[in-house]
Amino acid sequence: MNLNYKLEIMNTSHQPVMLNTAINNLNIISDGTYIDCTFGRGGHSKKILNKIGLNGKLIAIDKDQEAEYCARKNFKNDKRFIFERSNFSNILNIVEKHNQSKKVNGILLDLGVSSPQLDNAERGFSFMKEGPLDMRMDTSSNLTALAWLREADVKEISIVLKKYGEEKYSYKISKSIKKALEENLLHTTVDLSKVINECYPKRTSYKKNPATKSFQAIRIFINKELQELEKILDDCLKIMEIGGRLVVISFHSLEDRIVKNFINNHSTNKNIISKLPIKNISQNLNLKKVKTPLNATQEEIKENIRARSAKIRVAERI
Ligand SMILES: C[S@@+](CC[C@H](N)C(=O)[O-])C[C@H]1O[C@@H](n2cnc3c(N)ncnc32)[C@H](O)[C@@H]1O
């Protein structure tokens, strides 16, 4: 890593979303062990460290190398802090490695991308800034967005745009993407945005840029975001202490639906056939729903526009 790169990382920041609501709902105890699964630039981690005592512990995870650099630089002197660069779906191995008891008192997930990821054109997440079509949170993984668009066929691309972006022009856009690739006209984020915009009916303006949904879809697919989420939710149940809290901040309906269904399935017995013995019913109930969903206040939204679409769900291990 050269010096310019280091400076660029240090200059980028992320304003944590719904910081106080998220941390208060973790119900932090002084000597507890907590996991921040999405370290980013450490806004939530810092607040957790301020709340735990000398015998408390925070394990932070992020798959992004710049997040790792920031964590190692800013928290290196804090003995209570451990960082792992990894997919958060690897949580069972990480807890096994770092926590003798194999149990934790709270788990935080602040889903999606960080502001530095979005703001750095080189990362290729934003259609507003010209950069390579990359979109990998973990830049050591193989598949960039461009590589995938090259190898996938029209049908595959169309399915992804529909499933993860709820894009109604998915087929038309996919055909245009493949055509632009064949004609060597598609290299950057701005090229892709142009291809998508041309598939939409001509109008003076749209509420949101037509490229929004497709960019979201491709990003979710490249980073396996929903599979990661489903896996970690199941694994959380295996490592949460009784009374421990799970706090999830999500930013779009696909994520929120997964979290909502997961909490509902584990906190109510409505899906269980009534003939089952009581013993079996209670075995399936391992979470208590805690006043959800929570939204950002108008003040928070004024200060941080990303908070507008944020939703927090909280569950307690029983
Ligand atoms: C919204 S940001 C978190 C911001 C953080 N709470 C803060 O205050 O700075 C989400 C972060 O989670 C990371 N991330 C997303 N999905 C991940 C996954 N499956 N495994 C590991 N890290 C992930 C991203 O790289 C990004 O840095």
The ligand as a Tripos MOL2 file, in Angstrom:
@<TRIPOS>MOLECULE
LIG
   27    29     1     0     0
SMALL
NO_CHARGES

@<TRIPOS>ATOM
      1 C1        -22.9500    0.6300    6.2870 C.3       1 LIG1
      2 S1        -21.2750    0.2060    6.4550 S.3       1 LIG1
      3 C2        -21.0340    0.1310    8.1860 C.3       1 LIG1
      4 C3        -20.6380    1.4450    8.7870 C.3       1 LIG1
      5 C4        -20.2380    1.3660   10.2360 C.3       1 LIG1
      6 N1        -21.3350    0.9560   11.0860 N.3       1 LIG1
      7 C5        -19.6710    2.6750   10.7190 C.2       1 LIG1
      8 O1        -20.2220    3.2620   11.6540 O.co2     1 LIG1
      9 O2        -18.6670    3.1400   10.1610 O.co2     1 LIG1
     10 C6        -21.2670   -1.4900    6.0280 C.3       1 LIG1
     11 C7        -19.8840   -2.1480    6.0740 C.3       1 LIG1
     12 O3        -20.0950   -3.5470    6.1460 O.3       1 LIG1
     13 C8        -19.2040   -4.2130    5.3010 C.3       1 LIG1
     14 N2        -19.8870   -5.4410    4.8910 N.ar      1 LIG1
     15 C9        -21.0510   -5.5520    4.2160 C.ar      1 LIG1
     16 N3        -21.3770   -6.8240    4.0360 N.ar      1 LIG1
     17 C10       -20.4060   -7.5570    4.6370 C.ar      1 LIG1
     18 C11       -20.2030   -8.9610    4.8110 C.ar      1 LIG1
     19 N4        -21.0510   -9.8600    4.3230 N.pl3     1 LIG1
     20 N5        -19.1250   -9.3650    5.4960 N.ar      1 LIG1
     21 C12       -18.2390   -8.4590    6.0010 C.ar      1 LIG1
     22 N6        -18.3770   -7.1280    5.8580 N.ar      1 LIG1
     23 C13       -19.4490   -6.6800    5.1830 C.ar      1 LIG1
     24 C14       -18.9280   -3.2560    4.1720 C.3       1 LIG1
     25 O4        -17.6710   -3.5170    3.6120 O.3       1 LIG1
     26 C15       -19.0100   -1.9070    4.8710 C.3       1 LIG1
     27 O5        -17.7410   -1.4820    5.2630 O.3       1 LIG1
@<TRIPOS>BOND
     1     1     2 1
     2     2     3 1
     3     2    10 1
     4     3     4 1
     5     4     5 1
     6     5     6 1
     7     5     7 1
     8     7     8 2
     9     7     9 1
    10    10    11 1
    11    11    12 1
    12    11    26 1
    13    12    13 1
    14    13    14 1
    15    13    24 1
    16    14    15 ar
    17    14    23 ar
    18    15    16 ar
    19    16    17 ar
    20    17    18 ar
    21    17    23 ar
    22    18    19 1
    23    18    20 ar
    24    20    21 ar
    25    21    22 ar
    26    22    23 ar
    27    24    25 1
    28    24    26 1
    29    26    27 1
@<TRIPOS>SUBSTRUCTURE
     1 LIG1         1 GROUP 0 **** ****
